[in-house]
Amino acid sequence: MELYICVIVVLSIVVGIPTCIKSMEFLLMFKFCRKFDEDENAFVGGVTICEALTNMVTKKEEEVSHPLEEIVIQEDEIVDDEYADNEAK
């Protein structure tokens, strides 16, 4: 009877540890919704299961435009005239 228990324990260790490693690798590393880029000859983009869960749980930040992006710099005509005079000389 002890021999059967020993065989079952050894078998479960031999099968269980690689299964756990492969499962964790799949959960952490495999990317879904990826696309094949022919220029790079590789898969690009996509999200892992952990990234997808994190994106679902976290609050999305609103896109805020930077206040300096809306500033329009006016051209100074005096500087342009002086530059043109220097070019003519």
WOFENKA-V808836 format. One record per residue. PHI is phi in whole degrees, 0 to 359 (* if undefined). Layout:
phi->[PHI & PHI]
This chain:
phi->[* & 295 & 294 & 296 & 296 & 297 & 296 & 295 & 296 & 296 & 297 & 293 & 292 & 295 & 272 & 288 & 294 & 297 & 296 & 296 & 296 & 296 & 296 & 293 & 297 & 296 & 293 & 267 & 248 & 288 & 255 & 268 & 59 & 272 & 235 & 271 & 262 & 289 & 292 & 270 & 58 & 204 & 279 & 231 & 76 & 92 & 226 & 276 & 297 & 296 & 295 & 296 & 296 & 296 & 295 & 289 & 276 & 281 & 282 & 281 & 276 & 283 & 283 & 252 & 284 & 288 & 297 & 280 & 290 & 270 & 284 & 252 & 275 & 277 & 284 & 267 & 291 & 295 & 295 & 296 & 294 & 294 & 295 & 293 & 296 & 292 & 291 & 288 & 285]
